[in-house]
């Protein structure tokens, strides 16, 4: 397995649709894609199933899967190359560093699909919908940009709803059983590898779509949040 990873990492360096810790890309993604179409991110994308699915649905828009694990990105990049999806790229960086690779307003939309729910109370700050991450997204999202969360974790869904209420975010859509919704948009029918595992054993998918306020409350509000979610137990 170690040898297989080494081979993949070597091949990753040759992929034109993979950027690993790129220098001087901030504010220049339109040059990379050779167009000025909107850019959507899939965060913690793994094999990039959502970026690929969105890329197929919307050939006139641009999509970037972001993850730190190159072995997973290899699979998505390989598939995008085989399918000639020139509107799909992959960025190997830490999510905490997004502001180093995207200019303010350069991103129109963000998808967070089946992230690790970090169920322990002590790990709450690692949840991708924690305010510390929302502040990072706010640095790169265009005004009115939409953030989507799909998860099989009722705990992460509940936590995120608490965050959105406390930080005065605008909820556009909220459901705790997505596939029971009528006339589901094609974007929401895309399924990832982690969704198929049903790790939470909840037999249902939770979905939230929301927008951030112009200014997100600071650390004092974070302390209030910590107290408010003490219903969680390690």
N, C-alpha and C positions, 0 to 999 in steps of 0.2 A: 504493500500500500504506500509506503514511504517513497519507493521508487516511482510509482505511478504519479504521486503528487509532484515530484521533481520534474518529471516529463511534462506535466501540465503547466507548471510554473514557467518552464522554459518556453513552451509554446505560447503561453500568455503574452510573453514579451514581443511576439511576432504579430499579434492581433492588432489590426488598425482600429478596431472598435473598443479597445480597452485602454484606458489611461490610468497609470499607476502613479499616484502622488505627482501629478503633472505640475510643471512650473509655468507660470505666466499664462494660465488659462482663464483666470477670473475676468469676467466681462467680455470674453472672446468666444463664447460658445457658438455664436452665430457664424463665426469664421470656421469653426470645426464642422458644423453641420451644413455650412454653405447655404444657409437660408436664415430668415428671421422669424420662423414659426415658433409658437409657444413651446416651452420646455417643461416636461413633467418628470419628477423624480420618483423612483421607487426605492424606499429606504430599507436597509437590511434585506436586500433583495434576494440573497441566496443565489439560486440558479436563474433568477430573473424572469420567472414565469409571467409576472404581471407586466413588466416592461415589454416583454415580447408580445403578450396578448394585446396590450394597448397599441403597440406599434403596428400590429396587423390590422386592428380596427381603424386606426387613424394614420394612414400613410402620409398625411399632410402635416403631421405634428412630430415633435421630437421627444424622445424618452431616454432617460438615463437611470440605469440600475446602480445603486450605491451599496457597496459592502466592503468589508476589510479582508474577507477570506477569499483569496485568489483562486483556490481550488474550486469553489462554488461558482465564481464568476466565469471560470473557464467554460463551464457547461452552457451558460446562457450566451456567452460570446460566440461559442462554436455554432450554436443553433442559429443565432442571428446572421452569422456569416453564410451558413448553408442556405438560409432563406432569403438572402440578399436584402435584409432589413437595414437599409442605410440610415433609417431614422431612429435606430436603437443603438445606444452606446453603454459602456459600463465604466464606472469610476471606482477605483480601489483606494479608498481613504476612510478614516474614521468619521462617523456622522458628526461628532463634536467639532470637526474641522470644516464643515460645509462652507462657512463664511470665508474661508481661505481660497475657495475654488469657484465661488459664484458671487457676482456683484449684487448689490441691493436691487430687488425687483427682477432679477434675471430668471426666476422660476415662477411659473404660473400655477402649479399644482403639485401636491405631494400625496403619494400613496404609502401608507404603512400597512403592510399585509402580513398578518400572522407573526408578529414579532414575539420574542421571548417575553412573556408577561411579567417576569421577575416577581414571582408571587410573594416572596418574603417581604415583610414590612420594611426591613432594613435595606432592601434593594430598590425601594420605590424610586429613588433618583435615577435609576438606570432604565426606567420605563420610557419608551420613546414618546409618550404623551405627557411626561412630567414637564412642569413649567420650564425647567432648565433647558429642555430640548425645544420647547415651543419658542423660546427666545432666540434660539439658533435659527429655527425655521423663519422666524420673523425678519431676520437679517437678510434673507435671500428671496423671500416670497414677494411677488408683486401685490400691491394693495388689492384686497378682495380675493386673493388667492385661496383656493380651497384645499383643505387637508382631509384625507379620507383614512379611516381606520377600519380594517376588517380583522376580526379576531374570533377564535372559538372560546376565548376565556371570558366568562361572565365577570370575573374579578377585575380584569383590565378594562372591560366595558364600563363597569360601575365606577372604577377609579377615574377613568377619563371623563365621565359625565360629571363627577364631582369637581374635577379640575375646570372643565368648561364653564360650569356655573359660577365657581368662585372667582374665576379670572375674566368673567364677562365676555366670553367668546360667543359667537353667534352659531347656534346649532341649526344646520340646514336639513339634516336627515338623521333619524335615530330609530333603529330597530333592533330587537333582540332575537329575531328569527328571520333572517334575510330572505331565505328561499321560500318563505310562505307569502312574500309580497307579490302582488299581482303586477304583471307587465314589467318585469325586472329589466333594466337597461343592460345591454350587452356587456358593458364595462364591469358590471357587478357579477356577471356569470363566470368570469375568469377564475379558475381554481389553481392554487399553488400546491406544490408537493406537501408542504406542512399542513395545509388544510385537509388533504386526504388522510393524513395520519390521525386526525381528531384526537390530538394529545390530551385536550381538556375533557374528553369523553362527555361533552355537553350535548352532542347531536344537534347543535344549532350554531348558526353563524351570527355574530353581532356586528352591526355596521353603524358607523358615525361619520357624518360629513359636517365640517365646521369651518368657520373663518375666525381669524384672530382679531382682537381689537387693535386700534392704532397704536396703543401703548399697553404692554402687559405689566401687571403689578409686579413689584420687586420681592426682595427676600423676606420682608416682613409678612407678606401674604403667604410665602412658602412655609413660614413657621405655622401660620394658621392652618394651612393644608395638612401639615404633618400631624397636628392635633386632631384635625377633622377625620383623618383616616386611621385613627387608632382602633377602629373596628377590625382592622386586619391583625392577624396573629402570625408570628414566626413559627 
